[in-house]
């Protein structure tokens, strides 16, 4: 027989980060702002290999000179892809195993060690680990940051435990979001289709004082589940997410970030259960 269970997940997370870095840390951002919305298309071959990444050495290095197999998904790649979730974006990365189990569960890993509860791939958001202590892996359904707020995704395939510690045996995924300073003004994004029914994001960014910037957002979606062998749709997924971010820049080399998020989801799961009667 088939059984259907419904789960509810609620999380509230507050994070604070203090960053101290050289003035050159904004080189990639300055290049993007000066080149316009199609900056990656206008770059020369020399400029492309000199794109700045931070996940390999925990400091700014050129992509071409980085001592690792690293792939970067840029904001322009995200916008042009038409995809609506982070796991779908990771399918663009060569050598990364991305498998969709059902509407709410994903199996993502590298180097062939892939399963729903894979725990050998470290996932970071702005340098902070998002793994769950339950099994050392990641609940990908909970990592639903608005794609408009992501600056780039850096993926390192290969051992990274020496630099990043536990869970980085097969690689590192670092999701780098935009500063509140770079998301000023309002944004409204809405999607409706056969799967997203619907998906909507509202965001507003502003400035308080001279060097204090903020960003607040609310995201809601109702995604239809996958179709099973009988033709029925199962595993519907409904979620609401909201958050606030503050970025204070007292000087050119120091930055304080305070961020809090609230996340709630309702999802169903269908599974086969054998009964002896």
C-alpha positions as CSV (number, residue, x, y, z in Angstrom):
1,X,0.0,0.0,0.0
2,X,1.0,3.6,-0.4
3,X,1.2,6.0,2.5
4,X,1.3,9.8,2.4
5,X,2.8,11.8,5.2
6,X,2.8,15.6,5.7
7,X,5.6,17.4,7.4
8,X,6.0,20.9,8.6
9,X,9.3,22.5,9.1
10,X,10.0,25.9,10.7
11,X,13.3,27.6,11.3
12,X,14.5,30.9,12.4
13,X,18.2,31.8,11.9
14,X,20.2,34.9,13.0
15,X,23.8,35.3,11.8
16,X,26.4,38.0,12.4
17,X,29.7,38.2,10.5
18,X,32.6,40.6,10.8
19,X,34.8,40.8,7.8
20,X,38.2,42.4,7.5
21,X,39.8,42.3,4.1
22,X,42.0,44.2,1.7
23,X,40.6,47.0,-0.4
24,X,40.9,44.8,-3.5
25,X,38.1,42.5,-2.2
26,X,35.6,44.5,-4.2
27,X,37.4,44.1,-7.5
28,X,34.9,41.7,-9.0
29,X,31.9,43.8,-7.8
30,X,33.4,47.0,-9.2
31,X,34.0,45.3,-12.5
32,X,30.4,44.1,-12.6
33,X,29.0,47.6,-11.8
34,X,31.1,49.4,-14.4
35,X,30.4,47.0,-17.2
36,X,26.6,46.9,-17.0
37,X,24.1,44.0,-17.0
38,X,26.0,42.0,-19.7
39,X,29.4,42.4,-18.2
40,X,30.4,38.8,-18.6
41,X,29.7,38.9,-22.3
42,X,31.8,42.0,-22.8
43,X,34.9,40.7,-21.1
44,X,38.0,39.6,-23.0
45,X,39.5,36.2,-22.7
46,X,42.2,37.6,-20.4
47,X,39.6,39.3,-18.2
48,X,37.6,36.1,-18.0
49,X,40.5,34.0,-16.6
50,X,41.2,36.8,-14.1
51,X,37.8,36.7,-12.5
52,X,38.2,36.9,-8.8
53,X,37.1,33.9,-6.5
54,X,37.4,33.6,-2.8
55,X,36.5,30.0,-1.9
56,X,39.8,28.3,-2.9
57,X,42.2,30.1,-0.6
58,X,39.8,32.1,1.6
59,X,41.1,35.3,-0.1
60,X,40.8,37.0,-3.5
61,X,42.6,35.0,-6.2
62,X,42.4,34.9,-10.0
63,X,40.2,32.1,-11.3
64,X,42.9,30.9,-13.7
65,X,45.6,30.9,-11.0
66,X,43.5,29.1,-8.4
67,X,45.1,25.8,-7.3
68,X,41.8,23.8,-7.6
69,X,39.1,22.7,-10.1
70,X,36.7,25.5,-9.5
71,X,33.6,26.5,-11.5
72,X,31.7,29.8,-11.0
73,X,28.0,30.4,-11.7
74,X,27.6,34.1,-12.1
75,X,24.5,36.3,-11.6
76,X,24.3,36.6,-15.4
77,X,24.3,32.8,-15.7
78,X,21.5,32.6,-13.1
79,X,19.4,35.2,-14.9
80,X,19.7,33.7,-18.3
81,X,19.2,30.1,-17.2
82,X,15.5,30.6,-16.3
83,X,15.9,28.2,-13.4
84,X,14.1,28.8,-10.1
85,X,16.1,26.9,-7.4
86,X,19.7,26.4,-6.3
87,X,19.8,22.6,-6.9
88,X,18.7,23.2,-10.5
89,X,21.5,25.8,-10.9
90,X,24.1,23.3,-9.7
91,X,23.2,21.1,-12.7
92,X,25.3,23.6,-14.7
93,X,28.5,22.6,-13.0
94,X,30.6,20.0,-14.8
95,X,31.5,17.0,-12.7
96,X,28.8,17.6,-10.0
97,X,26.2,14.9,-9.4
98,X,22.7,16.4,-9.1
99,X,19.7,14.0,-8.8
100,X,16.1,14.9,-8.0
101,X,14.4,12.4,-5.8
102,X,11.0,14.0,-5.6
103,X,9.5,17.5,-5.3
104,X,11.3,18.4,-2.1
105,X,14.3,16.1,-1.9
106,X,17.6,16.3,-3.8
107,X,20.8,14.3,-3.8
108,X,23.9,16.4,-4.6
109,X,27.5,15.4,-4.3
110,X,30.7,15.1,-6.4
111,X,33.2,12.4,-7.4
112,X,30.5,9.7,-7.6
113,X,29.5,9.6,-3.9
114,X,25.9,10.6,-4.2
115,X,22.9,9.8,-2.1
116,X,20.0,11.6,-0.4
117,X,22.0,11.9,2.8
118,X,25.4,12.6,1.3
119,X,27.7,14.3,3.9
120,X,31.0,14.6,2.0
121,X,30.3,17.9,0.3
122,X,30.5,21.1,2.3
123,X,27.9,23.7,1.5
124,X,28.4,27.3,2.6
125,X,26.4,30.5,2.4
126,X,28.7,33.5,2.5
127,X,31.3,31.3,4.1
128,X,29.0,29.9,6.8
129,X,28.3,26.2,6.8
130,X,24.6,25.2,6.4
131,X,24.9,21.5,7.1
132,X,22.5,19.8,9.6
133,X,24.0,18.1,12.6
134,X,21.5,15.2,12.1
135,X,23.5,13.5,9.3
136,X,26.1,16.0,8.3
137,X,24.4,16.8,5.0
138,X,22.2,19.6,3.7
139,X,18.4,19.9,3.5
140,X,18.3,21.4,0.0
141,X,14.6,22.3,0.3
142,X,15.5,24.7,3.1
143,X,18.2,26.5,1.1
144,X,15.9,28.6,-0.9
145,X,17.6,32.0,-1.0
146,X,16.0,34.3,-3.6
147,X,18.1,33.9,-6.7
148,X,18.0,37.7,-7.3
149,X,20.1,38.1,-4.1
150,X,22.9,35.7,-5.2
151,X,26.0,37.3,-6.6
152,X,27.7,34.0,-7.6
153,X,28.1,30.4,-6.7
154,X,31.6,29.0,-6.5
155,X,32.0,25.2,-6.7
156,X,35.2,23.4,-5.9
157,X,35.4,19.8,-7.0
158,X,38.0,17.9,-5.1
159,X,39.4,17.5,-1.5
160,X,39.0,20.7,0.5
161,X,39.1,19.4,4.1
162,X,42.6,20.8,4.7
163,X,41.3,24.4,4.3
164,X,37.6,24.1,5.2
165,X,37.5,21.2,7.7
166,X,34.8,18.5,8.0
167,X,32.4,17.6,5.2
168,X,34.7,19.0,2.5
169,X,36.1,15.6,1.4
170,X,34.6,15.8,-2.1
171,X,34.4,19.5,-2.5
172,X,32.9,22.8,-1.5
173,X,29.9,24.8,-2.7
174,X,30.0,28.5,-1.6
175,X,26.9,30.5,-2.3
176,X,27.9,34.2,-2.1
177,X,25.0,36.7,-1.8
178,X,25.0,40.3,-2.6
179,X,25.6,43.0,-0.1
180,X,22.6,45.1,1.0
181,X,24.4,48.1,-0.5
182,X,24.1,46.4,-4.0
183,X,20.3,45.7,-3.7
184,X,18.9,49.2,-3.1
185,X,15.3,49.9,-4.1
186,X,12.4,47.6,-4.7
187,X,12.1,44.3,-6.5
188,X,9.0,42.2,-7.4
189,X,9.4,38.8,-9.1
190,X,6.5,36.5,-9.9
191,X,6.5,33.1,-11.7
192,X,3.5,31.0,-12.7
193,X,3.6,27.7,-14.6
194,X,3.0,24.0,-14.5
195,X,5.3,23.6,-11.5
196,X,5.4,26.9,-9.7
197,X,1.7,27.7,-8.8
198,X,2.7,30.4,-8.1
199,X,6.1,31.7,-6.9
200,X,6.6,35.3,-5.8
201,X,9.4,37.4,-4.2
202,X,9.1,40.9,-2.8
203,X,12.3,42.7,-1.8
204,X,13.2,46.2,-0.7
205,X,16.6,47.7,0.2
206,X,17.4,51.1,1.7
207,X,20.0,53.1,3.5
208,X,20.1,54.3,7.2
209,X,22.7,56.9,7.9
210,X,26.0,57.1,6.0
211,X,27.4,53.6,6.0
212,X,24.4,51.4,7.1
213,X,22.4,49.6,4.5
214,X,19.5,47.1,4.9
215,X,17.5,44.6,2.8
216,X,14.2,42.9,3.6
217,X,12.4,40.3,1.6
218,X,9.5,37.9,1.6
219,X,9.3,34.8,-0.7
220,X,6.4,32.4,-1.2
221,X,5.9,29.5,-3.5
222,X,3.6,26.6,-4.1
223,X,5.2,23.9,-6.3
224,X,3.4,21.0,-7.7
225,X,4.8,17.6,-7.1
226,X,6.1,15.1,-9.6
227,X,3.7,12.8,-11.5
228,X,3.9,9.1,-10.3
229,X,3.4,6.0,-12.4
230,X,-0.4,6.1,-12.1
231,X,-0.5,9.7,-13.5
232,X,-1.3,11.3,-10.2
233,X,0.6,14.3,-8.8
234,X,2.1,13.8,-5.3
235,X,4.5,15.5,-3.0
236,X,3.2,19.1,-3.2
237,X,5.5,21.7,-1.6
238,X,4.4,25.0,-0.1
239,X,6.9,27.3,1.6
240,X,7.2,30.9,3.0
241,X,10.5,32.6,3.7
242,X,11.4,36.0,4.9
243,X,14.5,37.8,6.2
244,X,16.3,41.0,7.0
245,X,20.0,41.9,6.4
246,X,22.0,44.8,7.7
247,X,25.4,45.7,6.3
248,X,27.5,48.3,8.1
249,X,30.8,49.5,6.5
250,X,32.7,51.7,9.0
251,X,35.8,51.8,6.7
252,X,37.0,50.5,3.3
253,X,38.5,47.3,4.8
254,X,35.9,46.4,7.5
255,X,32.3,45.3,7.3
256,X,29.7,44.0,9.8
257,X,26.8,41.9,8.6
258,X,23.7,41.0,10.6
259,X,21.2,38.7,9.0
260,X,18.1,36.9,10.2
261,X,15.8,34.6,8.3
262,X,12.5,32.8,8.9
263,X,11.5,29.7,7.0
264,X,8.4,27.5,7.1
265,X,7.3,24.8,4.7
266,X,4.5,22.2,4.3
267,X,5.2,19.2,2.1
268,X,3.9,15.7,1.6
269,X,5.8,12.6,0.8
270,X,4.5,9.3,-0.7
271,X,6.2,6.0,0.0
272,X,5.5,2.3,-0.4
273,X,4.8,0.3,2.8
274,X,4.3,-3.5,2.8
275,X,1.8,-5.0,5.3
276,X,1.3,-8.6,6.2
277,X,-2.3,-9.4,6.9
